[in-house]
């Protein structure tokens, strides 16, 4: 692999990790809102 392919792979990995972290946090927030019946969280 050339240096730009390695750089691209690292950036893609970081982006994937960030996406998964944000998605997991959002999913947990929605799950808590459903459990406690928080209408404000569901409407936003």
Buried (B, 14 or more C-beta within 10 A) or exposed (E): EEEEEEEEEEEEEEEEEEEEEEEEEEEEEEEEBEEEEBEEEEEE
